[in-house]
Amino acid sequence: MNLQDFKYLVAVAEHRHFGRAAEACNVSQPTLSSQIRKLEDSLGVKLLERTNKRVELTPVGSQILEHARLALAQAREMEAVAQSARDPLVGPLRLGVIPTLAPYLMPLILKPLRQSYPGLTIELWEDQTRALIEGLRSHKLDAALLATETDAPEITEIELFKEPLLAALPVDHRLSGAKSVEQKAIAGELLVLAEGHCLATQALEACGGKSTRNALQSSMQAATLETLVNLVAAGYGTTLIPFLAADSLGRLEIAVRPLARETARSIRLASRPGFPRPQALRALEKVIKAAVSHQLSGLSYCCPR
């Protein structure tokens, strides 16, 4: 047995297909299949059930898969410990970011990170909160930028900044010229992202709680913030957007207004307590705080077109 065999097993388990697994591992399919069979022979058990269309794990294969993943994670930790001893600010940092933050924060920090820490490379994984937390737990990620508390004792968090939420309205909306928008005034026409996005829950709570969800909200959910705002621009309803997204989304023919009762989400940096390169996390924290502080210092809102 070796780590490469474990990598092949994990790839097959994730893709449920030898061809796609081989492609992901940058090897030929015969090579991957041969190594999996050697692993089975070494262990003396059948790990996979092969059919013409799909590959499934056997019960014992599922158990061994978890050990394989753990072994690979521990090997990565060994490499990270060694890297940390050499230079903690050199090498990859696997960072997860929620979709309502990544497109708007990353352009602000990637260049400053490269300038200040040229040896530190960001490997970005954009996904919903639940998947990012699982990525931290399984050691697929080193850190994650979230907008909610994890309530997970095995994960540590620090607050980086508070990001205000703003009202996004059609330009001909009755409140598009208002100085500020009362949350309850738009509760009945509020559009939210699909289930699983923390911003959807935060928007509903800000505008009166989940009880405000109506048929419009249920039928007009979107998977991306840009799609949601395009629905608003077309006059289908209103929504709440994060401050960092206002400049980009404000170009989509909408009116952006502050809320009458200030509402903000807490952007947090989550990681495992034992992550061996805390200096890399502190470097990321420093760059993010500097970039966002500059943005928030000129806090302003788009005017209706």
N, C-alpha and C positions, 0 to 999 in steps of 0.2 A: 504493500500500500504506500502511496505517496500523495502529497497535496494536489498534484496535477490530476490524479484520479478522482479526488474529491471534487475538484472544480468541474470535471466532466459530469459527475453525478448530479451536482447542483444545477448545472446548465440544462441537463435533460429533464430534471424535475420542474424547472421553471418554464421551459419551452414545450414540454410534452411531445417533442419531435426531435429525432436524431439529426436530421439535416439542419434545422435551425439552431440546435444546440452546438453542432460542429462549427457552423458559421460564426456563432457568438464567441466560440473559443479559438477561432482562427486555425482550425485543423480540418483535415478531411473527415468525411463521415466514417469511412472504414477505420481510420485511426481511433476516433472516439469510441465507436462500437467495440473495437478490439480491446481497448483499455477498460471499458465498463465490464466486459466479459472476464477479463483478467482479475478485476476487483471482485467480481462475484465468485470466481474460482478461489481466490485467496481467502475470502470470508466463508466460503462453503455454503452460501445461501443465494437465492435468486432475489435480486433487488428490483427488477423491472419486469412488467408484463408487456410484451411487444405485440402490437397488432399492425395491420396494414395502414391504418389511419392515425393511430394514437399510441402513446406510450404512457403506462400507468405504473405507479410505485406499488410494490407488494407491501403488505403490512410491516414486515421486517425492514423493507426498503425505506419506508417512511421513518422508522426509528433511527436507522443508520444515517439517513439524510440529515437529521438534526445534529448528530454527532459530527458529520462532515462539515456542516455549516459552522459549528462551534470551533472545530479544528482550524478552519480557514480564518475565522475571526481572530482566534488566538495567534495565528501566524502573522496576521496583519498587525496585531498589537505588538508582537515582538519586533517587527520591522519598524513600527512607529516609535517604540522605546529606543531602538538603536538610532533612528533618525533624530529623535529628540536630543539624544546625547551628543550627536554630531552638531546639529543646528536645528532647533525646533521651528525656525522660520523658513526652512527649505523643504520643499516637497508638497504633495497634494493635500488639500483639505476638502473632504467630501461634505458639501454643504447642501442641506435641503432648505427650500424656500416655498412658502405657500403661493399659489398662483395670483392672488390679489396683491402681492407685494413684489414678487420677483421682477416683473417687467418694468417697474417704476423705481425700485431701489437699486437693482444691480447696475444700471447704467451710471448711477451716481458714484458707485464705489469701486468698480472693477479697475478703472484706470488709476485712481489714487492707490489702490492696493498694489498694483504692479509697480508703480513708481516708488512707493515706500518700502515694499517688501518684494523685490523682484524674484526671489527664490520661492515664494509661496504661490502655489497655483490652486485655483478654485475649481473643483469638480462639482458642477451644479446639478441638482436633482429637484425639479419642480413638481410638487404634488400636494394633495390635501393633507390637513393636519394629521389625521389618523395614520396615513401611510408614512408620514415623516417620523412620527413617534415610533412606529414599528421599525422603521429604518435605523433609528438610534438604538433601539433595544437589540436588534439583530446585528449591530455593528456594521451595517452597510453604510451608515452615515456617521460622520464625526460630530456634526453640529447641525442645528436647524433653526431657521428664523420663523417664529410662529406668532400668532396674534391672540392666543388664548393660553391659559395656564394648563399644564399637562396633568397635574394632580398625580404624578407618577413618582414614587419615592426613589426610583432608580435613575431619575433624570434630574439634573440641576438646571436652574433657569436664572437669568438676570434680565431685568428690564432695560432695554436700550433707549426707547423713547415712546412718547405718547403721540399717536397719529390721529388728528381730528378727522371726523367724518363730516362730509358735506352733502347737501341736498342737490341732486341732479334732476332738472326739470326740462320738459319741452320748452322751446323758446317762446311759444305762445301760451304757456300755462298762466293761470290767473295769479300765481305767486312769483313768476319769473322776474318781476321788477321789485320784489320786496327786499328790504334791507336784510331780513333773516326769515327763516321758515320754521314755523312751529311743527314739531314732529307729528303731532296728532292730526294736523291739517292735511297730511299726505298719507296717513296710515291706510286709508281705504283704496288707494291707487298705487300702493308700493309694490314694485317688482323686486324680487330677490334672486340670488343665484341658486342653483340646484342644491339639493340636500348634500351635506358633506362639507360645504364651504362655511367656515366660521363667520364670514362676513354676512351671510344670510341671517344667521341667528342674531348677530349683533344689530343688524338693521331692524329686524322685527322687534327686538327688545327696546331699541331706542324709540320706536314709533308706537309703542303700546303693548308689546309682548306678542307671543305667538298667537294669541286669540285674534289678532288683527288679520291673520292669513285668510284670504278669501279666494273665490274662484279665479279671479284675475291672476293672483299671485301663483296659484297652483298650476295654471295653464300656460303661463308665460315665463317660466324659469329658464335660465340660460346657464351654460357651463363655463362661460368666460365673462369677465367684467366688460370687455369691449362689446360683446354681443348684447349684453344687458343694456348698456348705454345706447347702443344703436336702436334698441326697442324704445327707449325713452325718447330719443331724437325723433323717432317716427310717430310719437304721440300716444304710445300704448300705456304709459304710466309714468311713475317717478321712481327714483331709487336713491340710495345713499352710496357715496363713493369715498374712498380714502383720499386724504389730502395729497399724498405723493402722486396719485393718479390724475389729479385735476388738470394739470397742464396738458397732458397727453389726451385725455378723454374729452377735455373741454373744446377740442377742435371738431368734435362730432356734432356741431350744431345743437348744443344744449345750453341751458343756463345753470350755472353752479352758484349756490348760495350757502352761506353759513347757517347752521341750525340755531334756533332761538335758545335752546338749552344745549350748551356745549357738550358734545359727545365725542369721545376718542377711544381708540382701541390701543391696547398695550402691546408693542412689538418687543418680543423676547428672544433671547439667544439661549437655546436649549442644548445641552450636551450631557455626556456621561461623566459622573464624578471622577472616574479613573482615567479619563482621556489623558494620554501621556504628553501631549503638547499644549498645555494651557497657554503658553506664550503666543501660539498661533491664534487662539481664540481671543486673547486680549488685543492682539494686533487688529483682528477683524472688528472687534468692538470699538476700538479707537477710531478706525477709519469710518465706520458707520455713523458713530456719534458726531464726528466732525462734518460729514457730508450732510446729514439730516439737520443738524443745528443750523447750517448755512441756509438750508431750504426754509426751515421754520422761522428763521429770523426775519424773513421778508413775508410773513404770513399775509396772503392776499387771496382774493377769490375772483374767479372769472366773471365777467359781466355778461348779461344777456346780449345776444347778437341782434 
